[in-house]
Amino acid sequence: MNRNLWLLALAQGLFLTNNVTFIAINGLVGLALAPVAWMATLPVVGYVVGGALSTGLVARTQARFGRKVSFQLGLLVALVTAALGAWAVLDKSFWMLVSATVVAGYYSANAQLYRFAAVELCTVEYREKAVSLVLAGGLMGAVIGPNLAMRTKSLLAVDFAGAYVALVVVALLSLLTISFIRFAPLPPHNPAASPGRSIGSLLRQPVFFIALLTAALGYGVMNLLMAAVPLAMQTCGLPFSSTAWVLEWHVIGMFAPGFVTGSLIKRFGALPVMGVGVLLNLACIGVALTGQEPTQFLVALFMLGVGWNFLFTGSTTLSMQGYLPQEKNRAQALINFCVFAIMALTSFASGALVTTQGWGWLNIGSILPVLLMGAALLWLYLRQNAASRKLAA
């Protein structure tokens, strides 16, 4: 645990401030500007589609320029697109807002690599704790994001335009933070060095495939329910202050466990911790189906956040068993592409389902991917135990 890691955790917190503010306002702004109601979450979809489309480009810039320059390029994009978002709201241009969020996805694709960069800033024996600590930095976004959205809602002539302007300031603070981090230098280019295995070879490894599957589905289920909350609570006649309160506790659930998740993984292993994450997802759905009062939204979303933390931290550390150092850019880009692709699908489905089928059916539909994650983790756990027994014999 060192200065560079703490600064990277701060950058993660500023990244999540951006994301939580986007979650809190993009669906509502989209609903106000969209030609039809089911298109309300297209600005949310645009953000994750932009992230998915950017993963290959980010992998190339990371390989060509290194961590720091690539992260700084992402933050410059964040700054410009936040300003465009404010302009779109003031101009009442729905498609300009969607376009801005698509381009902002490049920033998200960059910042999603903070957790992988963490392991390069410490020794091998601390990598689980390093990943966990940097993800815990998102706790800052849990507190600042919803309050930022609420306090800047009426800052300018049109609701929420001020929130996008505030995100310009957040991007500037992030640029300053990243500038103080000392990342490892790029290794010298060696044309004769092996590029490592292909994507197909990586996917044929059970440990890497299950890590990728759980990262994508865990994020997808969380996004499906979280993106729907502002619309579901507004449909129930609940005030925006209640929505901000629920989102704040949801993101606290996502990142507060980060201070201990790494230690739990080191002690019990990634698979058992991820299994608990699956059970928490099921508990979230159970609570959500009992009613639509603010307390039920809060408890369900808090458990969803903790479950996501266990699944995502676990899948990140598990994936590192499946690729070599020279394969990291390819492997990490593949994981993030799948995460963004599932998030894009669930962001669109979230708005369409909650406005047509309701909050209850949205939760029922999320049971299947949660059970799929549970089955995949159980299969890998039994496979690894059988292999251990065979070696012992």
N, C-alpha and C positions, 0 to 999 in steps of 0.2 A: 504494500500500500504506500504510494508515493505521491508527490505533488502533481505529477502529470496525470495520474489516475483521478485525483480529486478534481482537477480542471476539466478532464474529459467528462466526469460525472456532472459537472456544472453545465457543460455544453449539452449533455443529454437532457438536463432539466430545462434548458432554454428551448431545445427542440420539442420537448413535450408541451411546453407552454404554447408554442405555435400550434401543435396538433390538437390539444384540448380546446383551444380557442376556436380552431377550425371546426371541430366537432360540435361545439356549443352553438355556433352561429351559421355555418354553411347551409345546413338543412333548412333553418328558419328563413335565412335570406333567400335561399333557393325557392322556398314555398311562396315568398312574397313576390318574387320576380318571374317565376316559371310560367310558361304559357298554360300548362295543365299541372294539376297537383302531383301526379305520379312522377313528374320530372324533378320534384323538389330536392332529391338527394344527388342530382347529377353533379353539382359542385364537389360533393364528397367523393363521388365516383371518379370525377376528373382527377382529383388529387392522387388516388391510388393507381388509376390507369397510367397517369404520368410517371408515377414511381416504377411501375412494371416496365414501361417502355424505356425507361432510363437506366435500367440495371446493367445492360451491356455496355452502354457508354460510360457509366460510372466505373465499371470494372476496368475499362481501358484507361481512363484518366488516372485511376488509382495505380495501375501498373506503370503508366508513363511518367506521372508526376509525383507519386507518393501520396501518403495519407493527408498531410497538411494542406497542400495545394488543392487537392481534390475537395477536401472538406470546405476550404475557403471559397472555391468556385460555387459549391452548393449553396453557401450562405449568401453570396451575391445574388444568386437566382431567387432565394427566399426574400431578400430585400426588395428586389424589383417587382416580384409577383404580388407581394403584400400591398405595395403602392398601387399596382394595377387593380387589385381587389377593391381598394377604397374608391378608386375612380369608377369602377363598374357599378358599385352600389350607388354612388352619387349620381351617376348617369342613368341608373335603372336599366342597365344592360345585362341581361341574364347570360347571354352567350360570351360576353367579355369576361364575366366572372368565371364561367366554366373553363374558358381558355386559360385564364390566369392560374387556376388551380391545377390544370393539366401540366403546365410548365413548372409549377411549384413542386410537382412530383420529383423533379431532378434533385431538389434539396432533400426530400424525404429519402430517396434512394441512397444518397450519400450518408445521411445521418443514421440510417439503419445499420451502417457499418461501424458505428462507434463501439458497439458491444464486441465486435471482432477485434477492433484496434486495441481494446483494453488488454487483451492477452499479450500483446507485443510490448506493453509498458511494464511488465512484471516478470518474475521468474515463473517457471513452469508449474511449480507446486502451488502457486497462488491463483492460477488462471480461473478456477471456478468462482473464487471470491472477487476477482477483478471484474468478471462479467457481471456478477451480481451487484457489485458496488456501483458500476456505471449505470446499470438499469435502475438502480435505486435513486439515481439522480433525477429520474422522472417524477419523483415525489414533489419536487419543486413545481413542476407543471400542474400537478394535482391541485395545489393551493393557488397558484397564480393564474392559471388558465381560466377557470370559471369566473373568478373574481374580476379578471381583466375584461372578459366578455361582458359581464354585468355592469361594471363601472364605466365602461367606454361605450355602452349601447347608445346613449343619447348625446355623445360628445359632439357630434357634428349634426348637420341639418337632417340627414337621413339615418334611421336606426342602423347601428352596427358598422357604419362607415368608419367611425373612430377606432373600432377594434382592429381593423386592417392597418390603420395608421400606427397603432400601438405595436403591431407585429413588425413594422419596419424598425422600430427601436430595439425590439427583441433580437432581430437579425444582426443589428450593429453590435449589440452586447456579445452575441455569439462569435462574431468575427474577432472581437477583441480577445475573448477567452481562448479561442483556437490558436491565436497568434503566440500565446505564451507556452503552448504545449510543445515539448521536444519529442518528436516521433523518431523512431529508428530510421536511419538513412536507407534509401533504396539499395539493394544489393547490386553490385556491378553487373552490367549486361553481359551475358555469356551466350553467344549464338549456338554453341555446341551443347548447352545444357538441355536436359530432357524437359519438355513442357508438362510432363505428367500425364495422367490418364484422361481419357475422354469423358464427356458428360455421361455417356451410356455406361461406361465402366464404373463411375462413381455411383450411379443409380442402382447398379446391380449389387452393391454392398448393402445388406440388410440394415446395418446400423445407420448408414448415411440416409438411406431411403426413409426409414422410420423417423429419423430426426427431421428430415424435410417435411414429411407428411404431417407430423404433429405441430411443427412450427406454423405451417400454412393453415391447417384446420383449426388449431388453437386460436390463431389470430383471426381467422374467418368467423368463427362462432362469436368471439368477443366483439368483433366489428359489427356483425349482423344485429346483435342486441343493443350495443352501445349507440350506433348511429340512429337507431329507431327511437331511442328514449326521448329526445327533445320533441319529436312529432307525436309520440304516444302520450306524453304528459300534457302537451298542448291540447290534444284531442279530448283528454279527460278534464279539461278546464283548469289545469294547475298552472300557477304563475311561473314565469321564467326564473324567478329566484329559487323556486323549488327544484327546477331542472338543473340549475347551476350547483345547488347543494348536492343533488344526487350524483352529478358528474364528478364533483370534487371528491366524494367518498369512493366513487368507482376508481378513479385514478390513484387515490391513496392506496386502495387495495391492490392496484397493479404494481406499484413501485415500493411501498413501505416494506414488504417482505424481502426486498432485495438486500437488506442489511443482514439477513440470516439465511436466505435461500442457498447461497454459495456454500455455507458451512453445512447445511442439511444435505446438499448433494455430495459434498466431500465425505460425509459420515455414512449416509445411507445409499448413495448411488443415485444417478440421474433417473433411472426408470421408476423406482418407488416414489420419488418426489413428483414425477410427472403423473403417476397413477393417482396421487392425491389431488392433483390439478383436475383430472377428469372427474373425480367424485365431486369436487367443488362446482364444476360446471353443471353437473346434474342437480346439485342442491340449489343452484341459482335458478334453474328452470322450474324446479318444484315450488320455490317461493314466489316466482313471478306469476305462476298459474293460480295462486291463492287470492289475488286481487290486484287492484290498481290504485292503492293509496300511496302517498309519498314514502311512507316507511317501507312498504313492500318493494317499491322501486329501489330504494336505497340499499336494503339488505341484499336483494338479488344482485344488484350491480356491484356491490362490494365483494360478494363471494365470487362473482364472475372475474373481477379484477385479480383477486388472489390466485384463482385457478389459472388465469392466463400467465401470471408471473411464474408459477411453478412449471407450467408447460413450456413457456418460451425460454426461460433460463435453462431449463433442463435440456431442451432440444438444441440450444446453442452449444452447450458443453458436450452433448452427445455427438453432435455433428463433427466436432474436432477430432474424433476417433476415426473418421472416415476419409480424411484427405491429408495429403502431404503439403509441406510448406509451399512448394512450387505450384501447387494446385489451388491455393487459397482464393485467389481472385475469381477463378472459374467456379469453384464450389460455393463461395459466399454469394456470388451473383445469381447462381441458380436457385439457392435457397430464397433469396430476397425476391427474385422474379416470381417464384411460386407463391410466396406470401402476398405480394402485391396483386397477383392475378386473382387469388381467392378473395382478397379484400375488395377488389373492384366488383367482382360478382356479388359479394354479400352487401356492399354499399348500395348497389342498384336494387337488389332484391329487398333490402331493408326498407327503403322508401316505398317501393311498389307494394310489398306485402302489408306493411303496417297501415297504409292508407286504404287498402282494399279488403284485407282479411282481418286486420286487428292484431293487437299485442299478444293475445293468447295463442293464436295459430302460429304466429312468428316463433314463439318459444317452443311450441310442439314440434315445428319443423326442424329446430336446431338439435333435437335429441339424436337424430341419425348420425350426423358427423361426430358428435361426442362419443357415441357408442363405438363408432369406427376407430376413433383414436384409442379408446380403451382396449379394443380387441387387438390392435396393432402392437400396443405396448406389452400386453400380456403375452402375445406370440413371441416377441423379441426376448422378453424376460425368460420364458421357458426355454427358448433356443439357447440363450447364453448359459443358463443353468445346466442344460444337458451337455453343452460343450465343456463346461468346467468339470463336471463329473467324469466325463470321458478322459480329460487330461489327468485328473487325480488318479484314475484307475490305471 
